[in-house]
Amino acid sequence: MMLVVQWLRGAVKHAGIRPLCGVEQLISAVRGVSSSSQQLSEFGRTLTSSCTDGDHPKVLITGGLGQLGVGLAKLLRERFGKNNVILSDIRKPPNHVYHDGPFIFSDILDFKNLREIVVNNNISWLVHYSAVLSAVGEDNVALAKEVNITGLHNILDIATEHGLRVFVPSTIGAFGPSSPRDPTPELCVQRPRTIYGVSKVHAELMGEYYHHRFGLDFRCLRYPGIISADSQPGGGTTDYAVQIFHAAVKTGHFECNLSNNTRLPMMYIDDCVRATVDFLEAPADTLISRTYNINAMSFTPQELTQEIKKVLPDLKVTYNVDPVRQAIADSWPMALEDSAARRDWGWKHEYDLPELVQTMLSHITLGNQLAQAN
Ligand SMILES: NC(=O)c1ccc[n+]([C@@H]2O[C@H](COP(=O)([O-])OP(=O)(O)OC[C@H]3O[C@@H](n4cnc5c(N)ncnc54)[C@H](O)[C@@H]3O)[C@@H](O)[C@H]2O)c1
């Protein structure tokens, strides 16, 4: 046992960083004691585990003005209090975002500024949403490399330095044409052919490496395509599944850029943000893995159209296939195998296709009525 403790100490010393809560936990686990209330002094100074956050964690969300960040902030604020969740981005937010809770400018490529924000706000959880998505990434590979890879390195280093719990989403795009597609298991060949996918495999591997090497509390979920009514998608291959709802309500006509039989895994945003918060809250010792698949439903454009037509029978969908997006979609999973998430931390989706369609149409119709009334 002493050998293991010495090895862990050596690993921390060699890394040249302060020991982290995960390492502390691991040492404590080896010794058979709990780290939550324990202070360790064997490293030459007294350490307080940053896993004990008081009543609530203090959360920073990067890239928070995209499709997912505002919805996640809303749920986190309901659970932990408005002022304990800080949204950040490099864009200027709409007024309601300023009113809903703290917002701060943060460019993830500015290491010093990011560190300052973490220190000054006593951040304990970092949700890293900044990214350049699949279709936009193929148009601008240099930007995708910078934001998705260099930016991730900054996040992991700062999270390690300050003992944060860090969540980085991965994606169905982290798989490629040689991965099994229906369903795609947690562990299989990952040879994506987009810069987005390559950067997300890199994020999974780097995060897991930092977890094993430095004890970083890294957590990662592979999201399917996410569908939301209130926020617009940011240039991914599954964007059509959001745009079709707005077109169905507004004009009754939609031109789809994927072929009618392209089957992809999808999830309603409420399931996505609930999964993220539940996973972030899961006790570390229940997590057998640090990267999990989560799955909800899978459908093709044709099946989605049929379901929308049950409510809006006049909807007309035509197809004008974008070869770049189609090639990406053809290399992606049709469904994700997610039994490990269901087993380890109780993941369970609530929205299947019929509930998704009902909910999206009523949100969009209501939103349009309110906009017209104002
Ligand atoms: N939306 C989906 O369907 C989906 C599916 C799988 C995974 N994901 C992942 O979830 C995360 C959030 O996705 P999203 O759809 O909200 O993305 P999005 O493209 O809508 O938003 C990304 C945000 O990152 C910001 N950003 C870009 N460069 C930045 C920089 N240098 N510093 C700080 N912020 C910067 C952008 O301004 C934008 O607001 C991403 O990591 C994405 O890969 C999303």
The ligand as an ORCA input file, in Angstrom:
! r2SCAN-3c Opt
* xyz 0 1
  N     -25.836     21.411    -30.040
  C     -25.649     20.124    -30.306
  O     -26.441     19.472    -30.979
  C     -24.428     19.441    -29.730
  C     -24.274     18.064    -29.919
  C     -23.151     17.431    -29.421
  C     -22.214     18.155    -28.685
  N     -22.375     19.486    -28.519
  C     -21.351     20.226    -27.776
  O     -21.945     21.018    -26.767
  C     -21.238     22.252    -26.630
  C     -22.210     23.411    -26.769
  O     -22.797     23.302    -28.047
  P     -23.694     24.475    -28.650
  O     -24.601     23.831    -29.629
  O     -24.249     25.339    -27.575
  O     -22.583     25.265    -29.484
  P     -22.756     26.653    -30.259
  O     -21.933     26.616    -31.491
  O     -24.184     27.009    -30.377
  O     -22.081     27.660    -29.226
  C     -20.692     27.674    -28.993
  C     -20.340     28.996    -28.317
  O     -18.921     29.053    -28.164
  C     -18.562     30.407    -28.277
  N     -17.139     30.549    -28.596
  C     -16.516     30.392    -29.792
  N     -15.214     30.701    -29.677
  C     -15.001     31.031    -28.365
  C     -13.869     31.441    -27.631
  N     -12.665     31.602    -28.207
  N     -14.024     31.697    -26.310
  C     -15.214     31.560    -25.712
  N     -16.336     31.187    -26.372
  C     -16.218     30.930    -27.689
  C     -19.448     30.957    -29.402
  O     -19.550     32.367    -29.329
  C     -20.765     30.222    -29.121
  O     -21.656     31.024    -28.377
  C     -20.131     22.227    -27.695
  O     -18.931     21.816    -27.084
  C     -20.594     21.180    -28.666
  O     -19.516     20.553    -29.298
  C     -23.464     20.143    -29.017
*
